[in-house]
Amino acid sequence: MLKLIPFSCVRSRVHHFTQTPIPALRPAIESAPPLLSVLSSLRRLGFRNTNLGGRVFFCSDSSDGSDQVVEAQVKAAESRADEADSSAASAIVPTSPRPEDYLTVLALPLPHRPLFPGFYMPIYVKDPKLLAALHESRKRQAPYAGAFLLKDEPEVDSSVASGSETEKSVYDLKGKQLFNRLHEVGTLAQISSISGDQVILIGHRRLRITEMVSEDPLTVKVDHLKDKPYDKDDDIIKATSFEVISTLRDVLKTSSLWRDHVQTYTKHIGDFTLPRLADFGAAISGANKLQCQQVLEELDVYKRLKLTLELVKKEMEISKIQESIAKAIEEKISGEQRRYLLNEQLKAIKKELGLETDDKTALTGKFRERIEPKREKCPPHILQVIDEELTKLQLLEASSSEFSVTRNYLDWLTALPWGEYSDENFDVIGAQKILDEDHYGLSDVKERILEFIAVGKLRGTSQGKIICLSGPPGVGKTSIGRSIARALNRKFFRFSVGGLADVAEIKGHRRTYIGAMPGKMVQCLKNVGTANPLVLIDEIDKLGRGHAGDPASALLELLDPEQNANFLDHYLDVPIDLSKVLFVCTANVVEMIPNPLLDRMEVVAIAGYITDEKMHIARDYLEKTTREACGIKPEQVEVTDAALLALIENYCREAGVRNLQKHIEKIYRKIALRLVRQGATIEPAVVNTQDIEPKEPKVDSQDRIADNCGLEQMSETSVEADKEQTELPANHTECPANQDADLEDKKESEKDQESESTMAVQKVLVDKSHLADFVGKPVFHAERIYDQTPIGVVMGLAWTSMGGSTLYIETTRAEEGEGKGALQLTGQLGDVMKESAQIAHTVARAIVAEKEPENSFFANAKLHLHVPSGATPKDGPSAGCTMITSLLSLAMKKPVRKDLAMTGEVTLTGKILPIGGVKEKTIAARRSEVKTIVFPSANRRDYDELAPNVKEGLDVHFVDDYMQIFDLAFGHEQS
Ligand SMILES: Nc1ncnc2c1ncn2[C@@H]1O[C@H](COP(=O)(O)OP(=O)(O)OP(=O)(O)O)[C@@H](O)[C@H]1O
């Protein structure tokens, strides 16, 4: 590029320099030939060149004695000089074409921004005719055209139209259409270079279109505009320009892009007169095209400066925001980098000091350390797998997924208790003590465990076994499991398989799956840390069907003593010895356990508890634990036997004791609340919350009152508190005599009491009479719906998963008429029960025919047999004998004996077959106050095994044939 610059002293011969270009040079420069031509023109004009510090200076002695110097930045120029049409070489020349030479110009549309004087702008000319015309004008040494900003198309929504579409339609504009779309004011642009369809324009001065001359290519007549005259010493103009400059300077500090603009401009134009300053500011700002056009159209220099100031100020704000965004991001990134670097440094330092080895080494060390103490007991094949995996771990890349799989695998392998066994307890007496400590009764289970211990003692080692405890809910199956573990000194692990449907829960997932885990058994071993725990598999009768494999079969492998010495978990993939594990399963209904599983178990049935047993459990176990759990001391509370009995008989009649436990908890929670309300704290001593005496002065009198009312001692404060809360009960009237007798003593001791009263506390008494205060009104039990069974109604005994219960068979005549004999059944009866009703009908008919030949009841009566409660589904053959009795009662119009209940399957010939659930049924019969029970003879053994307290007071008959029942049921009436 060529530029005239001030240059005072290049050589001694050079005297001064003027900024004015040499008139002789003008033609050469104006025609903008390639650089080499310029250089040769200069030389022809007598300039000599000299090289100073990489720059070439052209010097010449002028006729008036002054030197004029032209500096050529040859370095940049030379590289472009090779291109014949080099635009850069034609350069920004601070000379202007004469207006009279360019009154008619080609109109170039600018789609994006106007061109400001002194600035470059590349544009693309797609119109071939226009391009040809531009080439032509360059050839004619008149490389100037008018550049005008295009107006937005009014109907096109610029936000919707995509950029490329807009551009395309702009290039398609021609002639009049294009003319109408051009802004009036534009710039005289020097065509610096043309390469392909790219044209580089250099802005010179403002133009205004006056009229269109020709359409294709669009040529227009123009006026050359001049800035309005202005006073450059005017204070306001000065101040505005300074503000523009200072704002520009501020922006320059932050924006490197602007810095480049300024450098280029200063280097090549360097014209910072006020109009140019305004143009410069607007041109380099990021303002939109209309704002820029506004600046271009403004000929008043002051106004232009003001417009520019607005734009640069806005630019300043934007650059501030940009700076803060950049800063924030930089801070974040540098913060993270810093942390990373520090961590790396820390690692390196630790490694250097030997404090820490790298991840892999540390991990391997950890696993080796873990397995080392177990090495002796660990089976060799396991050790081999561990060693192989450790070697593999060392070879794997720490970030690879394989690495984490191997690490987790090793974690499990090394954490398992290989060959670790807890010392077993072979002390039968000690074990019995522990079992009795935790549970009342359950003698069958306890006996079985003691046998197990005895065998273990004799053998010197115990064998893994599967015991299945079956029984209704809440009879202590789960809790005795825990107690057995304690008695055997084994670790306890419980898992419930109720609803379990995925085999992977038992056998684990293969290691290749993401998030793979070993099965429950391996988790159990890791958890308990010994290889001989007691594993309680809860709810085995509720095992799910299985959507991925059959969980029952997987359990089979786990439980079978033949197979489980080499149990293979999918995740571990090495055989584990589970033969020393004692499995205890629990189930409510044994029949629901898959047969192959049941076959391998020793089933110990736990029937429900009778009232007497429940009393013991409540008194000695449930009450104790609940009291402790509530933080109540024994001396602070008394629950009477009568209250407990009422609770069992009226509120908690089910087979188990869970409901009883809940009720006891409820009572104790209420007691705790009362005690707290009454201010019970450290010194518990006294009182029945129900039977409150106003004053209680002396110890001897207290004893007497306590005898009558359950009141032992009372403080003033507690009395006051209780007066507010409790009404005096009925039995309060029993006490006045004592009160009267002690009245004087009370008065005397009142003063003494006052000082001690704050610490005294009441004792809460729970009696049958006010049990409802604690647990609400008793629940109505519909088990015994008839006090005296009417004709056609007989009580049967049933067994359910919740324990035993009594049920009635009701028969009545629905219709009568010659030959109408039929039987209708209701009560949600299953197929087996329906069949047994049909059998009963036939047998009953045969008996009547034999006993009362003239009785045509069955032949002519349509009968209806119903079993309440209708909403409960029922099934089974054991109600056969009850149905016959009910039908016979109706046919012979005789009610059955009072307090009789029966159960037994009947054959068509009247034979009685055995039934199940003898204990449950006996207990249920007792609950319903039945005195006489009929069981099949085949069940005699089951009955004999029952505890004496269960059998106490019952008249039980064992029968083979229905006729025996007939005699029992109706014989009594006859007699
Ligand atoms: N004979 C007993 N002696 C002392 N407490 C008992 C006795 N039987 C049951 N319990 C208590 O009853 C509560 C319920 O027992 P548990 O949960 O073991 O019943 P479960 O038979 O396992 O019931 P489910 O079949 O519903 O699982 C426990 O708190 C337990 O301590």
The ligand as an SDF file (V2000), in Angstrom:
LIG
                    3D

 31 33  0  0  0  0  0  0  0  0999 V2000
  -45.5330  -67.0860   71.7620 N   0  0  0  0  0  0  0  0  0  0  0  0
  -45.2070  -65.7970   71.7550 C   0  0  0  0  0  0  0  0  0  0  0  0
  -44.5750  -65.2710   72.7940 N   0  0  0  0  0  0  0  0  0  0  0  0
  -44.2480  -63.9640   72.7910 C   0  0  0  0  0  0  0  0  0  0  0  0
  -44.5040  -63.1110   71.7970 N   0  0  0  0  0  0  0  0  0  0  0  0
  -45.1360  -63.5880   70.7300 C   0  0  0  0  0  0  0  0  0  0  0  0
  -45.5150  -64.9450   70.6440 C   0  0  0  0  0  0  0  0  0  0  0  0
  -46.1240  -65.1340   69.4680 N   0  0  0  0  0  0  0  0  0  0  0  0
  -46.1240  -63.9560   68.8410 C   0  0  0  0  0  0  0  0  0  0  0  0
  -45.5180  -63.0190   69.5650 N   0  0  0  0  0  0  0  0  0  0  0  0
  -45.3240  -61.6150   69.2120 C   0  0  0  0  0  0  0  0  0  0  0  0
  -46.2970  -61.2540   68.2430 O   0  0  0  0  0  0  0  0  0  0  0  0
  -45.7740  -60.3640   67.3000 C   0  0  0  0  0  0  0  0  0  0  0  0
  -46.0730  -60.8320   65.9270 C   0  0  0  0  0  0  0  0  0  0  0  0
  -45.2880  -61.9570   65.6060 O   0  0  0  0  0  0  0  0  0  0  0  0
  -44.6550  -62.2380   64.1890 P   0  0  0  0  0  0  0  0  0  0  0  0
  -44.4560  -61.0020   63.4200 O   0  0  0  0  0  0  0  0  0  0  0  0
  -43.4690  -63.1190   64.3810 O   0  0  0  0  0  0  0  0  0  0  0  0
  -45.8250  -63.0320   63.5220 O   0  0  0  0  0  0  0  0  0  0  0  0
  -45.8020  -63.9430   62.2270 P   0  0  0  0  0  0  0  0  0  0  0  0
  -46.3420  -65.2630   62.6190 O   0  0  0  0  0  0  0  0  0  0  0  0
  -44.4810  -63.9280   61.5890 O   0  0  0  0  0  0  0  0  0  0  0  0
  -46.8760  -63.2040   61.3240 O   0  0  0  0  0  0  0  0  0  0  0  0
  -46.9510  -63.1560   59.7440 P   0  0  0  0  0  0  0  0  0  0  0  0
  -47.4320  -64.4790   59.2780 O   0  0  0  0  0  0  0  0  0  0  0  0
  -47.9840  -62.1080   59.5240 O   0  0  0  0  0  0  0  0  0  0  0  0
  -45.6040  -62.7920   59.2740 O   0  0  0  0  0  0  0  0  0  0  0  0
  -44.3030  -60.2840   67.5820 C   0  0  0  0  0  0  0  0  0  0  0  0
  -44.0220  -59.0760   68.2370 O   0  0  0  0  0  0  0  0  0  0  0  0
  -44.0060  -61.4340   68.5160 C   0  0  0  0  0  0  0  0  0  0  0  0
  -42.9920  -61.1270   69.4240 O   0  0  0  0  0  0  0  0  0  0  0  0
  1  2  1  0
  2  3  1  0
  2  7  2  0
  3  4  2  0
  4  5  1  0
  5  6  2  0
  6  7  1  0
  6 10  1  0
  7  8  1  0
  8  9  2  0
  9 10  1  0
 10 11  1  0
 11 12  1  0
 11 30  1  0
 12 13  1  0
 13 14  1  0
 13 28  1  0
 14 15  1  0
 15 16  1  0
 16 17  2  0
 16 18  1  0
 16 19  1  0
 19 20  1  0
 20 21  2  0
 20 22  1  0
 20 23  1  0
 23 24  1  0
 24 25  2  0
 24 26  1  0
 24 27  1  0
 28 29  1  0
 28 30  1  0
 30 31  1  0
M  END
$$$$
